[in-house]
Amino acid sequence: MLRIGLTGGIGAGKSALSATFAECGAVIVDGDVIAREVVEPGTEGLAALVDAFGADILLPDGALDRPALAAKAFRDDDARKTLNGIVHPLVGRRRAEIIAGVADDAVVVEDIPLLVESGMAPLFPLVVVVHADVEVRVRRLVDQRGMAEEDARARIAAQADDEQRRAVADVWLDNSGSPAELKRRAREVWDNRILPFAHNLTARRAARAPARLAPADPRWPEQARRIRARLQTTCGHKALRVDHVGSTAVSGLDAKDVIDMQITVESLAVADELAEPLLAAGYPRIADVVSDVPRAEARSTVDGFDYCDDPTLWHKRTHASADPGRPTNVHVRVDGWPGQQFALLFVDWLRAEPKVREEYLAIKRAAESGAHGDVAHYADAKEPWLHDAYPRAWEWADGSGWRP
């Protein structure tokens, strides 16, 4: 199952986007619909709202008077927090019940208006944000929903801003234009990203990127932060730390457009326990045991121990993203083992030493030219330089006082 978090500001067009995804075959779980359901007459949700805001939020027939509640709940931050504290847990419980009954290979789109505000974004393998300019949203709320302009602007101001939404968005869909334009963009995203992602996930297959260097992208750190939050949420306390490693973690360095992340764990047994949670988060395992051990001639003594004498200390577990829109490798390594330490050291060494960075880039370019897009060939071509770089990096670490 691929779970997608869909959000956007009030009036941005979440309902229209959900309708298009439903036409494509998605199962829609609408937060607004559930939020109404959990406060119907006779529910514990409505009783809690009356206790918090008073009986004057009820209509004569006992149903919720939504404008009356809004007038009280949106007057300040404390009142809004009280409202959210009552409704959000009930919505979450009902959402879980609905999803439990969905087929294993389904695409579930969860329409959650306050996805950003509630901190739920890292729970989803993919977050889609629908956006429209504030003035466009105000006009829609006034013209289509009959809101007073002052009320519309207050609702918008009470929600997350564009910067906060961009920080969690894997997909950003602009809906400032016509409904037809939004539908076209939505279907492109469905066909080219969501559906392949879902198929890969069902097959436990990673999305692979060719071995081609891309110019250094200033968006890589932001993308890595989203992935880091997702991995931390997925792994919980079993992840001692989660780091952005590899070339995309080095500012200004051209690299394959693949984000490398390292999850540090206490043991390989813990790494194995994370296999299914990582799959659900969008990262199937692609290798059970992989050794990064340097060649014998590159052996290095660190803290008095010759790591090459025990190659098992280089074993790890490797996962990769099933999302074709954001190729990602996830290396799960044991705390204190040489591979875990070197992944951290290598990034800091490249950041600190421009000449080494230039040397490595030249190696990468040469490897790319001979690989013709083949990832294995590209990795093999870099291997001799990386093995020679291992002791050099540790010499720099000893001289600079670096510690992992």
C-alpha positions in Angstrom: 0.0 0.0 0.0 1.2 3.5 -0.9 -0.1 6.1 1.5 0.0 9.7 0.3 -0.5 12.8 2.4 -2.4 15.5 0.6 -2.6 19.0 2.0 -2.9 22.6 1.1 -4.4 25.8 2.5 -8.1 26.4 2.7 -9.3 27.3 -0.8 -6.3 25.9 -2.6 -8.1 23.0 -4.2 -7.6 19.9 -2.2 -11.1 18.6 -3.0 -10.6 19.0 -6.8 -7.2 17.3 -6.6 -8.6 14.4 -4.6 -11.4 14.0 -7.1 -8.9 13.6 -9.9 -6.8 11.1 -8.0 -10.0 9.2 -7.3 -10.8 9.1 -11.0 -7.3 7.6 -11.5 -8.0 4.9 -9.0 -6.9 6.2 -5.6 -8.8 5.5 -2.4 -9.5 8.9 -0.9 -9.6 9.3 2.9 -10.9 12.8 3.4 -10.0 14.5 6.6 -12.8 17.1 6.3 -15.4 14.4 5.9 -14.1 12.4 8.8 -13.9 15.6 10.9 -17.6 16.1 10.3 -18.4 12.5 11.0 -16.7 12.5 14.4 -18.7 15.5 15.7 -22.2 14.4 14.6 -25.0 14.4 17.2 -24.5 11.7 19.8 -20.7 11.4 19.3 -18.1 11.8 22.0 -16.5 14.5 19.8 -19.5 16.7 19.9 -19.9 16.3 23.6 -16.3 17.3 24.1 -16.7 20.4 22.0 -19.8 21.5 24.0 -17.8 21.0 27.2 -15.0 23.2 25.8 -16.9 25.9 24.0 -20.4 25.9 25.4 -23.8 24.8 24.4 -24.3 27.8 22.2 -22.3 26.1 19.4 -25.3 23.8 18.9 -28.2 24.3 16.5 -31.8 23.8 17.8 -31.8 20.2 16.5 -28.6 19.4 18.5 -26.3 19.4 15.5 -23.1 21.4 15.5 -23.4 25.1 14.4 -20.1 25.3 12.5 -20.0 29.1 12.1 -20.7 29.5 15.8 -17.9 27.1 16.6 -15.5 28.8 14.2 -16.2 32.2 15.7 -15.0 30.9 19.0 -12.3 28.4 17.9 -10.5 30.7 15.6 -10.4 33.8 17.8 -6.9 32.9 19.2 -4.2 30.3 19.3 -5.3 28.7 22.6 -8.9 28.2 21.4 -7.7 26.7 18.1 -5.3 24.3 20.0 -8.3 23.2 22.1 -10.3 22.5 19.0 -7.5 20.6 17.4 -6.8 18.7 20.6 -10.4 17.3 20.6 -10.9 16.6 16.9 -7.5 15.4 15.7 -7.2 12.3 17.8 -10.8 11.2 16.9 -10.1 11.8 13.2 -6.8 9.8 13.4 -8.6 6.9 15.0 -11.3 6.8 12.4 -8.7 7.2 9.6 -6.8 4.2 10.9 -10.0 2.1 10.9 -10.7 3.0 7.2 -7.2 2.3 6.0 -7.2 -1.1 7.8 -9.9 -2.2 5.4 -8.0 -1.2 2.2 -6.3 -3.7 -0.2 -2.6 -4.2 0.2 -1.8 -2.8 -3.3 -4.0 0.2 -3.1 -3.0 3.9 -3.4 -4.5 5.7 -0.4 -4.6 9.5 -0.6 -5.3 11.0 2.8 -6.7 14.5 2.4 -5.5 16.2 5.6 -6.0 20.0 5.8 -3.7 20.5 8.8 -1.0 18.0 7.8 1.8 20.5 8.3 0.4 22.0 11.5 -0.1 18.6 13.1 3.4 17.4 12.3 2.1 14.4 10.4 4.1 14.9 7.1 6.9 12.4 8.0 4.3 9.6 8.4 3.8 9.5 4.6 6.1 8.1 1.9 4.9 10.9 -0.3 3.4 14.3 0.5 1.5 16.3 -2.1 0.8 19.9 -1.5 -1.7 21.8 -3.7 -1.0 25.6 -3.8 -2.8 28.7 -4.9 -1.9 32.4 -4.3 -3.6 33.9 -1.3 -5.7 36.4 -3.3 -7.0 33.5 -5.5 -7.9 31.6 -2.4 -9.7 34.5 -0.8 -11.8 35.1 -3.9 -12.7 31.4 -4.0 -13.8 31.4 -0.4 -15.9 34.5 -0.8 -17.4 33.7 -4.2 -17.8 29.9 -3.9 -18.4 29.4 -0.2 -20.0 32.6 0.7 -17.5 33.6 3.4 -17.0 37.1 4.5 -13.6 38.3 3.2 -12.4 39.1 6.8 -13.3 35.5 7.9 -11.5 34.1 4.8 -8.3 36.0 5.5 -8.4 35.0 9.2 -8.8 31.3 8.2 -5.8 31.5 5.8 -3.7 33.4 8.4 -4.4 30.7 11.0 -2.9 28.0 8.8 0.7 27.1 7.9 2.3 29.5 5.4 3.8 28.6 2.0 7.3 28.2 3.4 6.2 25.7 5.9 4.3 23.7 3.3 7.2 23.7 0.9 9.4 22.3 3.6 7.3 19.1 3.6 6.3 18.9 0.0 7.6 16.1 -2.2 5.2 17.2 -4.9 4.1 20.9 -5.3 1.0 21.4 -7.5 0.0 24.9 -8.4 -3.7 25.5 -8.7 -3.8 29.2 -9.3 -5.1 28.6 -12.8 -8.1 26.7 -14.2 -9.6 23.4 -13.0 -8.5 21.8 -16.3 -4.9 22.8 -15.7 -4.9 21.3 -12.2 -6.5 18.0 -13.6 -3.8 17.8 -16.3 -1.0 18.3 -13.8 -2.5 15.8 -11.4 -2.8 13.1 -14.0 0.9 13.7 -15.0 1.9 13.2 -11.4 -0.2 10.1 -11.1 1.1 8.5 -14.3 4.7 9.4 -13.9 5.3 9.3 -10.2 2.5 7.9 -8.0 1.6 4.8 -10.0 5.2 3.7 -10.7 5.9 4.3 -7.0 3.0 2.1 -6.0 4.0 -0.6 -8.4 7.6 -0.6 -7.2 6.5 -0.8 -3.6 4.2 -3.7 -4.2 7.1 -5.5 -6.0 9.5 -4.5 -3.2 11.6 -2.9 -6.0 13.7 0.2 -5.8 13.6 3.0 -8.4 17.0 3.1 -10.0 18.7 6.2 -11.4 21.4 6.0 -14.1 25.0 6.8 -13.3 25.0 10.3 -14.7 26.4 13.3 -12.9 24.1 16.3 -12.3 25.2 19.8 -11.5 25.2 20.5 -7.7 21.6 21.1 -6.7 20.9 23.5 -3.9 17.7 21.6 -3.2 19.5 18.4 -2.2 19.9 19.4 1.5 16.2 20.4 1.7 15.2 17.1 0.2 17.5 15.2 2.6 15.9 17.0 5.5 12.5 15.7 4.5 13.9 12.2 4.0 15.6 12.4 7.4 12.4 13.3 9.1 10.6 10.4 7.4 13.3 7.9 8.4 13.5 9.1 12.0 9.8 8.8 12.4 9.8 5.4 10.8 12.7 4.0 12.9 11.9 5.8 16.2 14.3 5.0 19.0 16.0 2.2 17.0 17.8 4.8 14.9 20.6 6.3 17.0 21.1 8.9 14.4 20.1 9.6 10.8 22.6 11.5 8.5 22.8 12.8 5.0 25.9 11.3 3.6 27.5 10.9 0.1 28.3 13.5 -2.5 24.9 15.3 -2.4 25.7 16.2 1.2 28.7 18.2 0.0 27.7 21.7 -1.1 28.8 22.6 -4.7 29.9 19.0 -5.6 28.4 17.6 -8.8 26.9 14.2 -8.2 24.4 11.6 -9.3 21.0 12.8 -8.5 20.6 10.3 -5.7 20.3 11.2 -2.0 22.3 8.9 0.3 21.2 8.6 3.9 22.8 6.6 6.7 20.8 5.2 9.6 23.0 4.3 12.6 21.8 1.3 14.7 23.1 -0.7 17.6 23.4 -4.0 15.6 22.6 -5.7 12.4 19.8 -7.5 14.2 18.1 -4.1 14.8 18.7 -3.2 11.1 16.8 -6.4 10.2 13.9 -5.4 12.5 13.6 -2.2 10.5 13.2 -3.9 7.1 9.4 -3.9 7.1 8.9 -0.4 8.6 11.3 1.0 6.0 9.4 -0.8 3.2 6.1 0.7 4.4 7.8 4.1 4.4 8.8 3.6 0.7 12.3 2.0 1.1 12.5 -1.7 0.1 15.6 -3.6 1.0 17.9 -4.1 -2.0 20.8 -6.0 -0.4 20.8 -8.1 2.8 24.5 -8.0 3.5 27.0 -5.7 1.7 30.6 -5.2 2.5 32.4 -1.9 2.1 35.7 -3.2 3.3 38.8 -1.5 1.7 41.4 -3.5 -0.1 44.2 -5.0 2.0 46.7 -2.4 0.7 44.4 0.3 2.0 44.0 -1.1 5.5 44.1 1.5 8.2 44.4 1.3 11.9 41.9 3.5 13.8 41.8 3.6 17.6 44.4 0.8 17.6 42.3 -1.7 15.6 43.0 -2.9 12.1 39.5 -3.0 10.7 40.5 -5.0 7.6 41.3 -8.0 9.8 37.6 -8.4 10.4 35.6 -7.7 7.2 32.3 -8.5 8.8 32.6 -5.1 10.6 31.9 -3.5 7.2 28.6 -5.3 6.7 25.4 -3.2 6.4 21.9 -3.4 5.2 20.9 -1.4 2.2 17.5 0.0 1.2 16.5 2.3 -1.6 13.5 4.4 -2.4 10.7 3.0 -4.6 9.8 6.6 -5.6 11.1 7.4 -9.1 10.8 11.1 -8.4 13.4 11.0 -5.6 16.0 8.2 -6.0 17.5 7.6 -2.5 19.9 5.0 -1.0 19.5 4.2 2.7 22.5 2.6 4.3 21.8 1.0 7.7 25.1 0.6 9.6 26.2 -0.3 13.1 27.3 2.4 15.5 31.1 2.6 15.7 31.8 0.1 12.9 34.2 1.4 10.2 31.7 1.8 7.4 29.5 3.9 9.7 32.3 6.2 10.8 33.9 6.5 7.3 30.5 7.6 5.8 30.5 10.5 8.2 34.2 11.2 7.9 34.2 11.3 4.1 31.6 14.0 3.9 33.5 16.3 6.4 36.8 15.6 4.7 35.5 16.6 1.3 33.9 19.7 2.8 37.2 20.7 4.5 39.6 19.9 1.6 38.8 21.7 -1.7 41.7 19.9 -3.5 40.4 16.5 -2.4 37.0 17.5 -3.6 38.3 18.5 -7.0 40.3 15.2 -7.2 37.2 13.2 -6.4 35.0 15.1 -8.9 37.6 14.3 -11.6 37.4 10.6 -10.7 33.6 10.7 -10.8 33.6 12.3 -14.2 36.0 9.7 -15.6 33.9 6.9 -14.1 30.8 8.4 -15.6 32.3 8.6 -19.1 33.1 4.9 -19.1 30.0 3.7 -17.3 27.4 4.7 -20.0 24.8 5.0 -17.3 25.5 1.6 -15.7 25.6 2.1 -11.9 27.7 -1.0 -11.1 30.3 0.0 -13.7 30.4 3.5 -12.3 30.9 2.2 -8.7 33.6 -0.2 -9.8 35.5 2.6 -11.6 35.6 4.7 -8.4 36.6 1.9 -6.1 40.4 2.1 -6.4 40.4 5.8 -5.6 38.0 5.3 -2.7 40.2 2.6 -1.2 43.3 4.8 -1.4 41.3 7.7 0.0 40.4 5.7 3.2 43.7 6.0 5.0 44.2 9.6 3.7 40.9 10.6 5.2 41.8 9.1 8.6 45.1 10.9 8.5 43.2 14.1 8.1 40.9 13.1 10.9 43.8 12.4 13.2 45.4 15.8 12.3 42.3 17.8 12.6 40.9 16.2 15.8 37.8 15.0 13.9 35.5 12.6 15.7 32.3 10.9 14.4 
